[in-house]
Amino acid sequence: MTTVLSKVQANHCRAELIERRDVSQNLAILRFRVAERLSFTAGQYATISIAVDGDLVERPYSIVSSPHEPFIEFFIELVPGGNITPKLWELKLGSTILVRRRIVGQFTLDKGVTHHLMLATVTGVAPFVSILRTQQIDLERGATSNHRFVVIHGASQSADFGPYRSELEELSRAGWLTYIPTVSRPWAEPSWEGETGRIEDIMRKHTDQLGFDHSNSVAYACGHPQMVANVKEILARARFRKDQIKEEKYFSLDDIDPPEL
Ligand SMILES: Cc1cc2nc3c(=O)[nH]c(=O)nc-3n(C[C@H](O)[C@H](O)[C@H](O)COP(=O)(O)OP(=O)(O)OC[C@H]3O[C@@H](n4cnc5c(N)ncnc54)[C@H](O)[C@@H]3O)c2cc1C
């Protein structure tokens, strides 16, 4: 018991919930103040630990905030019946959780190219917001950059983009970012005037128009495993090599129930 506890103390630090924004019934943005400054690179994920029936259960979550910000922010989807997310939904302001001190992940900016094509389903926008907030803060601090970004953000309805839609639209005014939100169920939202269809349906049209191709770009796909699989095939046909496509799948295709016939 003592060994488990001392291991937890050595590897984890406490994080206090300081802000919660419910985007919808099953999407929430949670901001935590961490007892100590965690060192990470934009795009990486943190491991959250929560006690469930006496055991410590851990799950990875992409960090939305920039390493420059004094809090860590997550954009989380509630998985009904899941181990951790229902517990996260019960947290009140002031509640604490544990976060592993070591922040990890390879889903970071490839600075070897200038063009970055970012593809996200709903919460999969998290690492891209971290990278783009970091880019903005670096520019404000006087850095120069010739990097260009396209974010294609897919959801079934526009409410699921949360406040990240207006944040990325605001950032896109400076010209170095193009943000394209797309809804896959436009019939449920007659007032939506933006793009319609899945990310994979509209990706080629925009990349061709904006001049993002295999000669100058790296693609990053994050979130739903089916989107990741589909865009990888499309990008391969557009001559992107394997090392020009980075992926972060939030769960496995094996976990999805087959559609009802
Ligand atoms: C690198 C990485 C980063 C991640 N970042 C985020 C993030 O920023 N935001 C976020 O919401 N999630 C993220 N996830 C997913 C997260 O780690 C958990 O898997 C998810 O929150 C479910 O946890 P749970 O304990 O509630 O459910 P579990 O008990 O783990 O899962 C119950 C079942 O639901 C399946 N499942 C898990 N997630 C989903 C889903 N979204 N839709 C349908 N079925 C699912 C599981 O595979 C399992 O079969 C990330 C995953 C990885 C690998």
The ligand as a MOL file (V3000), in Angstrom:
LIG
                    3D

  0  0  0     0  0            999 V3000
M  V30 BEGIN CTAB
M  V30 COUNTS 53 58 0 0 0
M  V30 BEGIN ATOM
M  V30 1 C -3.2500 9.9390 -27.1640 0
M  V30 2 C -4.7060 10.0640 -26.7780 0
M  V30 3 C -5.2440 11.3060 -26.5150 0
M  V30 4 C -6.5890 11.4280 -26.1790 0
M  V30 5 N -7.1270 12.6720 -25.9850 0
M  V30 6 C -8.4510 12.8090 -25.7400 0
M  V30 7 C -9.0350 14.1100 -25.6320 0
M  V30 8 O -8.3700 15.1490 -25.7460 0
M  V30 9 N -10.3770 14.1900 -25.3710 0
M  V30 10 C -11.1500 13.0470 -25.2310 0
M  V30 11 O -12.3710 13.1780 -24.9920 0
M  V30 12 N -10.6120 11.8220 -25.3270 0
M  V30 13 C -9.2900 11.6650 -25.5740 0
M  V30 14 N -8.7510 10.4210 -25.6560 0
M  V30 15 C -9.5790 9.2500 -25.2800 0
M  V30 16 C -9.4530 9.0130 -23.7550 0
M  V30 17 O -8.1290 8.6130 -23.4310 0
M  V30 18 C -10.4030 7.9250 -23.2220 0
M  V30 19 O -10.2260 6.7540 -23.9590 0
M  V30 20 C -11.8730 8.3260 -23.3090 0
M  V30 21 O -12.0820 9.5420 -22.6190 0
M  V30 22 C -12.7600 7.2450 -22.6840 0
M  V30 23 O -12.3570 7.0160 -21.3540 0
M  V30 24 P -13.3000 6.2470 -20.3310 0
M  V30 25 O -12.4210 5.7190 -19.2300 0
M  V30 26 O -14.4650 7.0890 -19.9130 0
M  V30 27 O -13.8940 5.0630 -21.1730 0
M  V30 28 P -13.2750 3.5760 -21.2700 0
M  V30 29 O -13.6650 2.8200 -20.0590 0
M  V30 30 O -11.8200 3.6910 -21.5740 0
M  V30 31 O -13.9690 3.0860 -22.5780 0
M  V30 32 C -15.2160 2.4440 -22.6780 0
M  V30 33 C -15.3630 1.9770 -24.1310 0
M  V30 34 O -15.6200 3.0950 -25.0050 0
M  V30 35 C -14.6250 3.1680 -26.0520 0
M  V30 36 N -14.3670 4.5930 -26.3200 0
M  V30 37 C -13.4160 5.3850 -25.7830 0
M  V30 38 N -13.5260 6.6450 -26.2480 0
M  V30 39 C -14.5690 6.6400 -27.1010 0
M  V30 40 C -15.1950 7.6280 -27.9140 0
M  V30 41 N -14.7540 8.8980 -27.9310 0
M  V30 42 N -16.2610 7.2670 -28.6570 0
M  V30 43 C -16.7150 5.9990 -28.6560 0
M  V30 44 N -16.1740 5.0070 -27.9210 0
M  V30 45 C -15.1210 5.3260 -27.1530 0
M  V30 46 C -13.4280 2.4550 -25.4370 0
M  V30 47 O -12.5390 2.0380 -26.4440 0
M  V30 48 C -14.0970 1.3210 -24.6750 0
M  V30 49 O -14.4990 0.2790 -25.5300 0
M  V30 50 C -7.4040 10.2620 -26.0370 0
M  V30 51 C -6.8550 8.9960 -26.2940 0
M  V30 52 C -5.5460 8.8990 -26.6830 0
M  V30 53 C -4.9880 7.5260 -26.9830 0
M  V30 END ATOM
M  V30 BEGIN BOND
M  V30 1 1 1 2
M  V30 2 1 2 3
M  V30 3 2 2 52
M  V30 4 2 3 4
M  V30 5 1 4 5
M  V30 6 1 4 50
M  V30 7 2 5 6
M  V30 8 1 6 7
M  V30 9 1 6 13
M  V30 10 2 7 8
M  V30 11 1 7 9
M  V30 12 1 9 10
M  V30 13 2 10 11
M  V30 14 1 10 12
M  V30 15 2 12 13
M  V30 16 1 13 14
M  V30 17 1 14 15
M  V30 18 1 14 50
M  V30 19 1 15 16
M  V30 20 1 16 17
M  V30 21 1 16 18
M  V30 22 1 18 19
M  V30 23 1 18 20
M  V30 24 1 20 21
M  V30 25 1 20 22
M  V30 26 1 22 23
M  V30 27 1 23 24
M  V30 28 2 24 25
M  V30 29 1 24 26
M  V30 30 1 24 27
M  V30 31 1 27 28
M  V30 32 2 28 29
M  V30 33 1 28 30
M  V30 34 1 28 31
M  V30 35 1 31 32
M  V30 36 1 32 33
M  V30 37 1 33 34
M  V30 38 1 33 48
M  V30 39 1 34 35
M  V30 40 1 35 36
M  V30 41 1 35 46
M  V30 42 1 36 37
M  V30 43 1 36 45
M  V30 44 2 37 38
M  V30 45 1 38 39
M  V30 46 1 39 40
M  V30 47 2 39 45
M  V30 48 1 40 41
M  V30 49 2 40 42
M  V30 50 1 42 43
M  V30 51 2 43 44
M  V30 52 1 44 45
M  V30 53 1 46 47
M  V30 54 1 46 48
M  V30 55 1 48 49
M  V30 56 2 50 51
M  V30 57 1 51 52
M  V30 58 1 52 53
M  V30 END BOND
M  V30 END CTAB
M  END
